[in-house]
């Protein structure tokens, strides 16, 4: 049972009617941070509308591959050998997420890993919105030295017992989320909810099966180092990719009702139904320049949530950059105008 801390805000008598009716505080441990990595354990704390704990659940998951940085999560090939596969726990996991807002620390990472696992299992996660506790702490203006979970926990006096264990991380986050939610309600703060779109199209790559455990070489301090996983970045889980240089000059901004033209600079923001890497690859194959950030030179922003407060959407408004959704972009990709001859 979670206990109130002295620093927690009292539960307001008047509760914002627009707030969700329930939350699923989630933590997943994974084999790494890349798009083809797998979930090896998952935990869910279900909370009611005011953040009170209803129940909790935890499971290990056999990833059918190398478990990754054991020195972080502590789950070896031997420990995972007899664990259920994701399709075996998908129904139970879904039941605990159903009808609730998914809450996680750096929620985009947890959501993308969950969405990919359900896509592999040819199912759809029943999640429509997520809330990132990093974003919420910013909305509340909490005086944190950084955005690590341990810092949020320390602010509310929550003691972590087993860092990088999914059940304990979920417990810690649930305990820190409750006073955060109460503070938000007391101040009538708009919760930073984000839309979740399940993957309907994705691709996977071959990976070492379980039993072929990584040797643990390389630097391990402070995050997922070594083993080819790259450095841990708490605000973005997608590793950078080297893209070929676009051979065509930028013809300028996209104009509504006209065709895309080779060389146009395209940026993406938010969840997509087609996996982002696939969408980017198709844009590159069509002769477009995929930009990782948005500037005055960007021809077009593709997003399914034009009202989101992401930096790209905000900049698009400032610069007057055209914005379209994923479906419209998919249609435009079918007939891209060749670049003008130099």
Residue pairs with C-beta under 8 A, 6 or more apart in sequence:
1 53
2 53
2 171
2 174
2 175
2 178
3 175
4 178
4 179
5 156
5 157
5 158
5 175
5 179
6 157
7 155
7 156
7 157
7 179
8 156
8 178
8 179
8 182
9 179
9 182
9 183
9 186
10 182
10 186
11 50
11 182
11 185
12 182
12 185
12 186
15 49
15 50
15 185
16 185
16 188
19 49
19 181
19 185
19 191
20 49
20 100
20 101
20 129
20 191
20 193
21 48
21 49
21 99
21 100
22 46
22 47
22 48
22 49
22 54
22 99
22 100
22 101
23 46
23 47
23 48
23 51
23 100
23 101
23 102
23 103
23 131
23 177
23 181
24 44
24 45
24 46
24 47
24 96
24 97
24 100
24 101
24 102
24 103
24 127
25 44
25 45
25 46
25 47
25 103
25 104
25 170
25 173
25 174
25 177
26 42
26 43
26 44
26 97
26 102
26 103
26 104
26 110
26 114
26 170
27 42
27 43
27 104
27 105
27 110
27 166
27 167
27 169
27 170
27 173
28 39
28 41
28 42
28 43
28 110
28 113
28 114
28 166
29 39
29 40
29 41
29 42
29 73
29 75
29 164
29 165
29 166
30 37
30 38
30 39
30 40
30 68
30 73
30 113
31 37
31 38
31 40
31 63
31 65
31 66
31 67
31 68
31 69
31 207
32 68
32 69
32 224
32 227
32 228
32 229
33 109
33 224
33 229
33 230
33 232
33 237
33 239
34 229
34 230
34 239
35 116
35 238
35 239
35 275
35 277
36 204
36 205
36 207
37 68
37 113
37 229
38 61
38 63
38 64
38 65
38 86
38 117
38 207
39 61
39 63
39 86
39 113
39 114
39 117
40 60
40 61
40 62
40 63
40 67
40 68
40 73
40 75
40 80
40 83
41 58
41 59
41 60
41 61
41 73
41 75
41 165
41 166
41 167
42 58
42 59
42 61
42 89
42 93
42 114
42 166
43 56
43 57
43 58
43 59
43 166
43 167
43 169
43 170
43 171
44 56
44 57
44 58
44 93
44 96
44 97
44 170
45 53
45 55
45 56
45 170
45 171
45 173
45 174
46 53
46 54
46 55
46 56
46 57
46 96
46 100
47 53
47 54
47 103
47 174
47 177
47 178
48 54
50 178
50 181
50 182
50 185
51 174
51 177
51 178
51 179
51 181
51 182
52 178
53 174
56 167
56 170
56 171
56 174
57 92
57 96
58 166
58 167
58 170
59 83
59 84
59 89
59 92
59 93
60 75
60 79
60 80
60 83
60 84
61 80
61 83
61 84
61 85
61 86
61 89
62 80
62 81
62 82
62 83
62 84
62 85
62 210
63 80
63 210
64 85
64 209
64 210
65 207
65 208
65 209
65 210
65 212
66 77
66 207
66 208
66 209
66 210
66 212
66 213
66 214
67 73
67 75
67 76
67 77
67 80
67 210
67 213
67 214
68 214
68 224
68 227
68 229
69 214
69 216
69 220
69 224
69 225
69 226
69 227
69 229
70 76
70 213
70 214
70 216
71 216
71 220
72 164
72 220
72 223
72 224
73 164
73 165
74 164
74 165
76 213
77 210
77 211
77 212
77 213
80 210
81 210
81 211
86 117
86 120
86 121
87 121
87 123
90 117
90 118
90 121
90 123
93 114
93 125
94 118
94 123
94 125
94 126
97 125
97 126
97 127
98 126
99 126
100 127
101 129
101 130
101 131
101 193
102 110
102 111
102 114
102 127
102 129
102 130
102 131
102 196
103 130
103 131
103 133
103 173
103 177
104 110
104 111
104 130
104 132
104 133
104 173
105 132
105 133
105 134
105 149
105 152
105 169
105 173
106 132
106 134
106 234
106 235
106 237
107 130
107 131
107 132
107 133
107 135
107 194
108 130
108 132
108 194
108 236
108 237
109 237
110 130
111 127
111 130
111 196
111 271
112 237
112 238
113 237
114 125
114 127
115 125
115 196
115 197
115 198
115 199
116 199
116 202
116 275
118 124
118 125
118 198
118 199
119 198
119 199
119 200
119 202
120 204
124 198
125 196
125 198
127 196
127 198
128 195
128 196
129 193
129 194
129 195
129 196
130 193
130 194
130 196
131 191
131 192
131 193
131 194
132 192
132 194
133 152
133 173
133 176
133 177
133 180
134 147
134 234
134 235
135 192
136 177
136 180
136 184
136 191
136 192
137 144
137 147
137 152
137 180
138 192
139 184
139 189
139 190
139 191
139 192
140 180
140 183
140 184
140 187
140 189
142 152
142 155
142 180
143 155
144 151
144 152
144 155
145 151
147 234
147 235
148 234
149 160
149 169
149 172
149 173
149 176
150 160
150 163
152 173
152 176
152 180
153 159
153 160
153 172
153 173
153 175
153 176
155 176
156 175
156 176
156 179
156 180
158 172
158 175
158 176
160 168
160 169
160 172
161 168
162 168
163 169
183 189
184 191
192 309
194 270
194 271
194 305
194 308
195 270
195 271
195 304
195 305
195 308
196 271
197 271
197 272
197 273
197 304
198 273
199 273
199 274
199 275
200 273
200 274
201 273
201 274
201 275
201 278
202 274
202 275
202 278
203 275
203 277
203 278
214 226
214 227
215 227
216 226
216 227
217 226
217 227
218 225
218 226
218 227
219 225
219 226
220 226
222 232
223 231
223 232
224 230
224 231
224 232
225 231
225 232
230 239
238 276
240 292
241 277
241 280
243 280
243 284
243 290
244 284
246 263
246 284
246 287
246 288
246 289
247 287
248 262
248 263
248 287
248 289
248 339
249 263
249 339
249 340
249 342
250 263
250 264
250 265
250 289
250 297
250 299
251 261
251 262
251 263
251 264
251 299
251 339
251 340
252 264
252 299
253 264
253 299
253 300
253 321
253 322
254 260
254 264
254 299
254 300
254 322
254 324
255 322
256 322
259 332
259 335
259 336
259 337
260 286
260 288
260 300
260 332
260 333
260 336
260 337
261 336
261 337
261 338
261 339
262 286
262 287
262 288
262 336
262 337
262 338
262 339
263 287
263 288
263 289
263 339
264 288
264 289
264 299
264 300
265 288
265 289
265 291
265 297
265 298
265 299
265 300
266 283
266 288
266 289
266 290
266 291
266 298
266 299
266 300
266 301
266 302
266 329
267 290
267 291
267 292
267 293
267 294
267 298
267 300
267 301
267 302
267 312
268 276
268 279
268 280
268 290
268 301
268 302
268 303
269 294
269 301
269 302
269 303
269 305
269 308
269 310
269 312
269 313
270 303
270 304
270 305
270 308
270 310
270 313
271 304
271 305
272 279
272 302
272 304
272 326
273 304
273 326
274 326
274 330
279 302
279 326
279 329
280 290
282 333
283 290
283 333
284 290
286 333
286 336
287 336
287 338
287 339
288 336
291 298
293 312
294 301
294 311
294 312
294 315
294 316
294 319
294 321
295 315
295 319
296 319
298 316
298 319
298 321
299 321
299 322
300 321
300 322
300 323
300 324
300 329
301 312
301 313
301 316
301 321
301 322
301 323
301 324
302 323
302 324
302 325
302 326
302 329
303 310
303 312
303 313
303 323
303 325
303 326
304 325
304 326
305 313
306 313
306 323
306 325
307 313
313 323
315 321
316 323
324 332
